[in-house]
Amino acid sequence: MKLSDVALSAEPSATLSLNALAKEIAARGENVVSFTVGEPDFDTPENIKQAAIRATVAGYTKYSPASGYPELREVISKNFSRQNGLDYPPGSILVSNGAKQALYMLMLCVLNKGDQVLLPAPYWPSYADQAKACGAEPVVIDCVSEPELKLTPEALERAIGPKSKLLIINSPCNPTGMVYDEEELRALANVAAANDLWIFADEVYERLIYDGLRHVSMAGLSDDIYRRTVTFNAVSKTYSMTGWRIGYAAGPADIIQAAGRLQSNLTSGPNSMAQKAAIEAISGSQEAVEEMRSKFDERRKLLTDGLNKIDGIECKTPGGAFYAFPDCTGLLNHSYNGTLIADSMSLSKALLETERLAVVPGAPFGAEGFLRFSYAVSEESIHDGLERLKKFIDRRD
């Protein structure tokens, strides 16, 4: 029997695939330095873990409401007001099994077959796959040649067509680490509003920003933008809770409630104990967040400085998240130990096979010739990884 078109079109995550291969090699006893997965290497803070234990002992082991516990949505609502200046009442908030699920369900709520989703490249690959699963068409807007790898209002205007329905903006950005300022966001929002687009604002890295930059929420720019924007966030990156799978979305009540109805049929409510832990994460001490952010900042400088000292590599300094996204086109179309390296995928595979250095190719992010390095790793790993990269380049014929 034939699989569905959706199943046949689904692409495996390049990040997770390479990470799995790296783990397979490591399981054989070989030393692998991996910069693949966007996951903090810090443990979940103790106060959050204890909150989950208390919830389990107290009997929070049953189904939760489909859209999440009211008390968690209330905490998220207050945090949006305090952190972002956004007025999202609890009824306009959906708690989901990670932000990835929230993104997909909200796409299902706004997209019909044939609609177009505008994706500024470099972009997170799941956006495109989720759009295709909804029957929509991802339209990639090439921003790789832009000085800061960011979408401009002129490029957005050129990309909009009669079937354009949704613009996705990710700031701070995975994979580039670039951060949009208020003026840049307002210019894009004005174009989106003039063309009656929905805006999905992925803000999961909002607390991981450096160099005195300030996070700006798209939904806070005006009443009109607020009404056409859905804001996405999660506890995963900020609190080192990737495996707890708690994300959330906030937006107009009708679309959020529609997504809640979908969730009730797809997964039911999110993990009960994890939701109680998320309450503690968001409303409890934030000391650990700053400690992690400060450490990421040190690693960011160490990695980007090291990459920029290597001939053939140019790396813009990321302003947020925990990724460096160097342009490695200077390494392509050369032979290394007799093997011609023509693209980012073959470069990534060669680095893993010869130096046991795991990085993610830029092609799945819409940026051929680039590589993504996650600096959510130890300083020792960064030093080691840079040495392995230099060793590989020294093999150039």
TASUL-V239756 format. One record per residue. PHI is phi in whole degrees, -180 to 180 (none if undefined). OMEGA is omega as a letter, one per 40 degrees, with the letter a starting at -180 (* if undefined). NEAR is the number of other ideal C-beta (glycine too) atoms within 10 Angstrom. Layout:
BEGIN
<<PHI & OMEGA & NEAR> <PHI & OMEGA & NEAR>>
END
This chain:
BEGIN
<<none & a & 2> <-87 & i & 6> <-73 & i & 9> <-69 & i & 9> <-61 & a & 11> <-64 & a & 12> <-64 & a & 9> <-71 & a & 8> <-88 & a & 11> <-69 & i & 13> <-102 & i & 12> <-67 & i & 11> <-65 & i & 15> <-62 & i & 20> <-63 & a & 23> <-70 & i & 12> <-65 & i & 14> <-68 & i & 22> <-65 & i & 21> <-63 & i & 14> <-65 & i & 18> <-62 & i & 22> <-67 & i & 14> <-62 & i & 11> <-67 & i & 17> <-63 & i & 15> <-64 & i & 9> <-84 & i & 7> <95 & a & 6> <-92 & a & 10> <-85 & a & 9> <-114 & i & 21> <-101 & a & 25> <-115 & i & 23> <-114 & a & 27> <-87 & a & 25> <-87 & i & 21> <-82 & a & 22> <-143 & i & 17> <-56 & i & 22> <-88 & i & 17> <-83 & i & 14> <-74 & i & 10> <-60 & a & 19> <-53 & a & 23> <-61 & a & 9> <-62 & i & 15> <-73 & i & 25> <-63 & i & 15> <-66 & i & 13> <-63 & i & 21> <-67 & i & 23> <-64 & i & 12> <-61 & i & 14> <-65 & i & 19> <-65 & i & 14> <-64 & a & 10> <-78 & i & 10> <97 & i & 8> <-81 & a & 17> <-124 & a & 11> <-110 & i & 7> <-58 & i & 8> <-100 & i & 20> <-55 & a & 16> <-56 & a & 20> <-95 & a & 24> <105 & i & 24> <-60 & i & 20> <-57 & a & 14> <-68 & i & 13> <-72 & i & 26> <-64 & i & 24> <-67 & i & 15> <-64 & i & 21> <-64 & i & 25> <-59 & i & 19> <-66 & i & 14> <-68 & i & 17> <-59 & a & 23> <-67 & a & 13> <-72 & a & 10> <-86 & a & 15> <-121 & a & 20> <68 & a & 11> <-109 & i & 19> <-100 & i & 13> <-116 & i & 25> <-66 & a & 13> <-53 & i & 18> <-70 & i & 14> <-105 & a & 22> <-126 & i & 25> <-118 & i & 30> <-99 & a & 28> <-133 & i & 30> <-83 & a & 20> <92 & a & 20> <-65 & i & 23> <-61 & i & 19> <-66 & i & 21> <-60 & i & 26> <-59 & a & 24> <-66 & a & 22> <-66 & i & 24> <-70 & i & 25> <-61 & i & 25> <-60 & a & 18> <-82 & a & 21> <-115 & a & 20> <-104 & i & 21> <-118 & a & 11> <-57 & i & 8> <94 & i & 10> <-65 & a & 18> <-113 & i & 21> <-111 & a & 27> <-90 & a & 27> <-121 & i & 25> <-69 & i & 28> <-98 & e & 19> <-73 & a & 27> <-139 & i & 27> <-72 & a & 23> <-58 & a & 22> <-62 & i & 18> <-56 & a & 25> <-67 & a & 23> <-67 & i & 19> <-68 & i & 24> <-60 & i & 25> <-64 & i & 17> <-65 & i & 19> <-86 & a & 20> <85 & a & 15> <-95 & a & 23> <-111 & i & 18> <-74 & i & 20> <-112 & a & 18> <-85 & i & 16> <-104 & a & 19> <-73 & i & 14> <-112 & a & 24> <-63 & a & 18> <-83 & i & 7> <-73 & a & 14> <-54 & a & 8> <-111 & i & 14> <59 & a & 22> <-114 & i & 20> <-71 & i & 29> <-108 & i & 18> <-61 & i & 16> <-66 & i & 10> <-67 & i & 18> <-64 & i & 23> <-58 & a & 12> <-65 & a & 10> <-84 & a & 19> <-75 & i & 19> <-130 & a & 11> <-64 & a & 6> <-101 & a & 13> <-67 & a & 20> <-127 & a & 20> <-143 & i & 26> <-114 & i & 29> <-109 & i & 24> <-120 & a & 25> <-121 & a & 24> <-144 & e & 26> <-58 & a & 27> <-96 & i & 28> <-104 & f & 26> <-110 & a & 29> <-85 & a & 31> <79 & a & 27> <-72 & a & 26> <-122 & i & 25> <-83 & i & 26> <-89 & a & 14> <-62 & a & 14> <-63 & i & 9> <-65 & i & 19> <-66 & a & 21> <-64 & i & 16> <-64 & i & 16> <-69 & a & 26> <-63 & i & 24> <-63 & i & 16> <-67 & i & 19> <-62 & a & 25> <-67 & a & 17> <-64 & a & 11> <-110 & i & 16> <54 & i & 10> <-96 & i & 22> <-73 & i & 23> <-124 & i & 24> <-104 & a & 24> <-106 & a & 27> <-89 & a & 26> <-121 & a & 22> <-67 & a & 25> <-103 & a & 25> <-60 & a & 22> <-88 & a & 19> <-107 & a & 25> <-133 & a & 20> <-130 & i & 19> <58 & i & 12> <74 & i & 6> <-70 & a & 13> <-123 & i & 8> <-77 & i & 20> <-121 & i & 22> <-86 & a & 23> <-56 & a & 29> <-66 & a & 26> <-89 & a & 18> <-76 & i & 19> <-168 & i & 15> <-62 & a & 7> <-65 & i & 12> <-66 & i & 21> <-56 & a & 19> <-72 & a & 11> <-111 & a & 21> <-113 & i & 27> <-113 & a & 28> <-103 & a & 25> <-117 & i & 23> <-156 & a & 27> <-164 & i & 26> <-91 & a & 28> <-57 & a & 22> <-82 & a & 24> <-64 & a & 21> <-114 & a & 27> <53 & a & 22> <-125 & a & 22> <-58 & a & 17> <-80 & a & 10> <-79 & i & 25> <58 & i & 19> <-126 & i & 25> <-125 & i & 23> <-156 & i & 29> <-134 & i & 30> <-138 & a & 28> <-178 & i & 27> <-53 & a & 16> <-57 & a & 13> <-66 & a & 10> <-74 & i & 18> <-67 & i & 24> <-69 & i & 15> <-64 & i & 17> <-65 & i & 27> <-63 & i & 22> <-66 & i & 13> <-62 & a & 19> <-62 & a & 22> <-62 & i & 13> <-94 & a & 8> <-86 & a & 15> <-136 & a & 15> <64 & a & 12> <-73 & i & 20> <-68 & i & 28> <-52 & a & 19> <-66 & a & 19> <-66 & i & 20> <-65 & i & 24> <-66 & i & 25> <-65 & i & 23> <-65 & i & 30> <-66 & i & 29> <-60 & i & 20> <-66 & a & 21> <-59 & a & 28> <-78 & a & 22> <-100 & a & 16> <-88 & a & 17> <-59 & i & 11> <-106 & a & 14> <-60 & a & 10> <-66 & i & 20> <-62 & a & 16> <-68 & i & 10> <-62 & i & 12> <-67 & a & 22> <-60 & i & 16> <-64 & i & 10> <-68 & i & 18> <-60 & a & 21> <-61 & i & 16> <-61 & a & 12> <-68 & i & 20> <-56 & a & 24> <-66 & a & 14> <-62 & a & 15> <-71 & a & 27> <-66 & i & 20> <-62 & a & 12> <-65 & i & 20> <-64 & a & 22> <-72 & i & 14> <-88 & a & 11> <-96 & a & 17> <-61 & i & 9> <97 & a & 14> <-125 & i & 18> <-128 & a & 13> <-130 & i & 22> <-71 & i & 17> <-76 & a & 14> <-70 & i & 28> <-94 & a & 23> <-161 & a & 26> <62 & i & 30> <-141 & i & 28> <-131 & i & 26> <-111 & a & 27> <-132 & a & 28> <-75 & i & 25> <-80 & a & 19> <-114 & a & 25> <-61 & i & 17> <-67 & i & 15> <-94 & a & 24> <-86 & a & 16> <61 & i & 10> <-127 & i & 16> <-98 & i & 11> <-123 & a & 19> <54 & i & 10> <87 & a & 7> <-109 & i & 15> <-77 & i & 11> <-106 & a & 21> <-108 & a & 11> <-150 & a & 15> <-68 & i & 26> <-66 & i & 17> <-67 & i & 15> <-65 & i & 24> <-62 & a & 25> <-65 & a & 16> <-65 & i & 18> <-62 & i & 25> <-71 & a & 20> <-71 & a & 12> <-96 & a & 15> <-116 & a & 19> <55 & i & 18> <-115 & a & 24> <-104 & i & 25> <-134 & a & 25> <-107 & i & 31> <-67 & a & 24> <-79 & a & 29> <-54 & i & 17> <-63 & i & 25> <-91 & a & 27> <80 & a & 23> <-142 & i & 23> <-61 & a & 16> <93 & i & 18> <-103 & i & 25> <-130 & i & 27> <-107 & i & 27> <-113 & i & 29> <-89 & i & 26> <-98 & i & 27> <-85 & a & 24> <-139 & a & 22> <-71 & i & 13> <-61 & i & 13> <-60 & i & 9> <-65 & i & 18> <-64 & i & 22> <-58 & a & 14> <-63 & a & 16> <-63 & i & 25> <-64 & i & 20> <-66 & i & 14> <-67 & i & 18> <-65 & i & 25> <-62 & a & 14> <-62 & i & 12> <-63 & a & 19> <-64 & i & 19> <-65 & i & 8> <-83 & a & 15> <-61 & a & 13> <-72 & * & 9>>
END
